[in-house]
């Protein structure tokens, strides 16, 4: 793993809930080209298409910008589900919440990437960046908003690896960011030796969505209630690169 030695895979933490519930040539035109009139731009000279993955990579926050955190790719196999298709939800309307709390992209993105920001403690912050074609980012945010309203009584998310019963979902106040077009914040609870609360903060900047998912695994490991918080300094630094 690239993360701190104390890191506990998210899948291992969420799998605990399964037990209690029984259950990633240059071309020269030649001398003629200099003397013969023609279009200024040819097909071979056209600007290459933008690679959305490369563009997203450039927009991730780095350790130099958030000195208290290591920012790395999550360990392979760490996720409960690698794709949206791998995630099953007992209440279909709650699927966007299941994606947000498992650092999967919302809606139908053109490209998406994930990074894990850890400060060396047992609190982990997953940042998912996704870019969309016109109109699809707004649709993805709408789906998340509807899920928050429809799933207050909870839902169960499953994959071939684990099952996580969320007992409640609450809408919270997102961090203020006047540059964002939309924002949604949630707190999702899981019953395990008390209540384990995970949080998300989701922002849309034009055709880009950033989702922050935070989980504090110390509660799971120490057999007590726990409550994660999305770090404001991390959100501020990452959002600045998107605005």
Phi, psi and omega per residue, in radians:
X1 nan 2.671 3.126
X2 -1.615 -0.228 -3.052
X3 -1.475 -3.135 -3.127
X4 -1.048 2.749 -3.039
X5 -1.099 -0.441 -3.112
X6 -1.429 -0.054 -3.028
X7 -1.057 2.425 3.075
X8 -2.045 2.171 -3.131
X9 -0.949 2.421 3.131
X10 -0.990 -0.696 -3.132
X11 -1.043 -0.725 -3.138
X12 -1.084 -0.689 3.130
X13 -1.166 -0.859 -3.090
X14 -1.207 -0.447 3.103
X15 -1.148 -0.433 3.107
X16 -1.047 -0.591 -3.115
X17 -1.213 -0.440 3.103
X18 -1.123 -0.667 -3.129
X19 -1.137 -0.699 -3.102
X20 -1.365 -0.329 -3.134
X21 -1.812 0.230 -3.074
X22 1.008 0.714 3.088
X23 -2.419 nan nan
X24 nan nan nan
X25 nan 1.855 2.917
X26 -0.402 2.380 3.120
X27 -2.112 2.329 3.084
X28 -1.762 2.244 -3.082
X29 -1.229 -0.144 -3.135
X30 1.449 3.035 -3.089
X31 -1.134 -0.540 -3.140
X32 -1.101 -0.583 -3.090
X33 -1.135 -0.415 -3.106
X34 -1.446 -0.335 -3.050
X35 -1.990 -0.249 -3.097
X36 -1.783 2.227 3.126
X37 -1.145 2.512 3.130
X38 -2.969 3.113 -3.140
X39 -1.110 2.580 -3.129
X40 -1.217 -0.479 -3.100
X41 -2.238 2.216 3.075
X42 -1.815 2.988 -3.121
X43 -1.026 -0.675 -3.107
X44 -1.240 -0.340 -3.135
X45 -1.696 -0.052 -3.090
X46 -1.088 2.596 3.134
X47 -1.096 2.256 -3.109
X48 -1.116 2.655 3.141
X49 -1.119 2.529 3.135
X50 -1.270 2.322 3.082
X51 -1.534 1.924 -3.062
X52 -1.085 -0.550 3.132
X53 -1.167 -0.774 3.120
X54 -1.125 -0.662 3.140
X55 -1.151 -0.713 3.112
X56 -1.124 -0.702 3.141
X57 -1.002 -0.708 3.142
X58 -1.166 -0.428 -3.004
X59 -1.644 -0.026 3.085
X60 -1.312 2.508 3.039
X61 -1.145 2.618 -3.140
X62 -2.067 2.914 3.132
X63 -1.053 -0.559 3.123
X64 -1.103 -0.439 -3.113
X65 -1.682 -0.288 3.071
X66 -2.389 1.415 -2.966
X67 -1.025 -0.463 -3.075
X68 -1.425 -0.036 -3.061
X69 -2.187 2.545 2.869
X70 -1.592 2.331 -3.127
X71 -2.066 1.939 -3.056
X72 -2.395 2.961 2.956
X73 -1.257 2.472 3.075
X74 -1.086 2.673 3.104
X75 -1.078 2.441 -3.139
X76 -1.097 2.355 -3.128
X77 1.457 0.052 -3.121
X78 -1.259 -0.537 -3.023
X79 -1.325 2.588 3.043
X80 -1.139 -0.632 3.098
X81 -2.457 2.346 -3.102
X82 -1.417 -0.459 -3.128
X83 -2.426 2.899 3.068
X84 -1.033 -0.628 -3.110
X85 -1.156 -0.421 3.138
X86 -1.401 -0.213 -3.083
X87 -1.732 2.249 3.096
X88 -2.052 2.425 -3.085
X89 -2.254 2.354 -3.098
X90 -1.193 -0.416 3.066
X91 -2.088 1.814 -3.051
X92 -0.907 -0.585 -3.119
X93 -1.110 -0.354 -3.086
X94 -1.558 -0.023 -3.082
X95 -0.933 -0.768 3.129
X96 -1.018 -0.599 3.090
X97 -1.181 -0.713 3.104
X98 -1.074 -0.671 3.097
X99 -1.150 -0.826 -3.077
X100 -1.096 -0.620 -3.112
X101 -1.594 0.175 3.021
X102 -2.318 0.426 3.131
X103 0.788 0.671 2.960
X104 -1.647 2.671 3.128
X105 -1.229 2.695 3.087
X106 -1.510 2.681 2.991
X107 1.048 -2.436 -3.040
X108 -2.138 1.412 -3.070
X109 -1.371 2.764 3.018
X110 -1.350 -0.641 3.089
X111 -2.781 2.690 3.102
X112 -2.624 2.713 3.123
X113 -2.584 2.733 -3.114
X114 -2.246 2.506 2.991
X115 -2.327 2.639 3.091
X116 -1.928 2.159 3.082
X117 -1.878 2.059 -3.098
X118 -2.256 2.436 3.133
X119 -1.755 0.270 3.116
X120 1.599 -0.070 3.085
X121 -1.698 -2.953 3.115
X122 -1.574 0.244 3.064
X123 -1.737 2.201 -3.104
X124 -2.087 2.457 -3.106
X125 -2.192 1.984 -3.123
X126 -1.712 2.270 3.133
X127 -1.978 2.081 3.102
X128 -1.943 2.095 3.045
X129 -1.837 2.371 3.115
X130 -2.453 2.469 3.087
X131 -2.049 2.576 -2.985
X132 -2.317 2.748 2.964
X133 -1.330 2.904 -2.994
X134 -0.914 2.232 3.066
X135 1.564 -0.357 -3.048
X136 -1.391 -0.431 3.065
X137 -1.191 -0.741 3.094
X138 -1.074 -0.723 3.134
X139 -1.115 -0.673 3.130
X140 -1.137 -0.726 3.115
X141 -1.170 -0.637 3.099
X142 -1.108 -0.727 3.120
X143 -1.092 -0.690 3.103
X144 -1.158 -0.743 3.130
X145 -1.074 -0.724 3.123
X146 -1.164 -0.630 3.117
X147 -1.139 -0.720 3.133
X148 -1.062 -0.705 -3.136
X149 -1.260 -0.569 -3.031
X150 -1.544 -0.301 -2.930
X151 -2.068 0.498 -3.130
X152 -1.067 -0.502 -3.127
X153 -1.466 0.023 3.088
X154 1.709 3.081 -3.119
X155 -2.926 3.021 3.100
X156 -2.156 2.273 3.081
X157 -1.887 2.382 -3.110
X158 -2.351 2.675 2.965
X159 -2.499 -3.101 3.097
X160 -1.216 -0.229 -3.092
X161 -1.700 -0.580 -3.000
X162 -2.813 3.017 3.080
X163 -2.400 2.287 -3.128
X164 -2.211 1.946 3.065
X165 -1.556 1.950 3.067
X166 -1.503 2.204 -3.053
X167 -1.510 -0.386 3.112
X168 -2.829 2.752 3.066
X169 -2.351 2.272 3.121
X170 -2.174 2.430 3.042
X171 -1.429 2.342 3.123
X172 -2.112 3.091 3.139
X173 -1.561 2.088 -3.138
X174 -1.240 2.782 3.059
X175 -1.048 2.463 3.140
X176 -1.214 2.325 3.066
X177 -2.664 1.775 -3.055
X178 -1.187 -0.311 3.141
X179 -1.396 -0.336 -3.116
X180 -1.356 2.499 3.103
X181 -1.383 -0.567 3.121
X182 -2.633 2.725 3.064
X183 -2.688 2.549 -3.141
X184 -2.473 2.413 3.087
X185 -2.246 2.486 -3.127
X186 -2.416 2.755 2.967
X187 -2.220 2.139 -3.129
X188 -2.034 2.292 -3.064
X189 -1.871 2.499 3.052
X190 -2.223 2.341 3.112
X191 -1.495 2.006 3.038
X192 -2.797 1.886 -3.099
X193 0.870 0.867 -3.030
X194 1.996 -2.550 3.112
X195 -2.158 2.209 3.090
X196 -1.845 2.048 -3.081
X197 -1.851 2.178 3.099
X198 -1.923 2.632 -3.071
X199 -2.274 2.634 3.031
X200 -2.262 2.649 2.952
X201 -2.336 2.202 -3.066
X202 -2.227 2.272 -3.099
X203 -2.267 2.506 3.029
X204 -1.966 2.246 3.023
X205 -2.093 1.663 -3.100
X206 1.082 -2.099 -3.121
X207 -1.677 0.298 3.108
X208 -2.094 2.389 3.071
X209 -2.090 2.349 3.000
X210 -2.038 2.252 3.101
X211 -2.078 2.221 3.064
X212 -1.843 2.222 3.078
X213 -2.162 2.133 -3.101
X214 -2.083 2.375 3.118
X215 -2.415 2.324 3.091
X216 -1.839 1.852 -3.032
X217 -1.381 -0.099 -3.101
X218 -1.107 -0.612 3.113
X219 -1.106 -0.758 3.106
X220 -1.065 -0.789 -3.020
X221 -1.303 -0.562 -3.062
X222 -1.719 0.055 3.066
X223 1.179 0.725 3.110
X224 -2.512 2.920 3.093
X225 -1.145 2.590 3.124
X226 -2.482 2.691 -3.110
X227 -2.480 2.016 -3.136
X228 -1.438 2.691 3.046
X229 -2.291 2.408 3.058
X230 -1.374 2.115 -3.073
X231 -1.148 2.192 -3.113
X232 -1.110 -0.653 -3.113
X233 -1.174 -0.593 3.102
X234 -1.194 -0.760 3.112
X235 -1.096 -0.770 -3.119
X236 -1.057 -0.776 -3.111
X237 -1.189 -0.758 -3.125
X238 -1.214 -0.776 -3.141
X239 -1.071 -0.571 3.139
X240 -1.068 -0.557 -3.131
X241 -1.380 -0.159 -3.116
X242 -1.851 -0.331 -3.054
X243 -1.505 nan nan
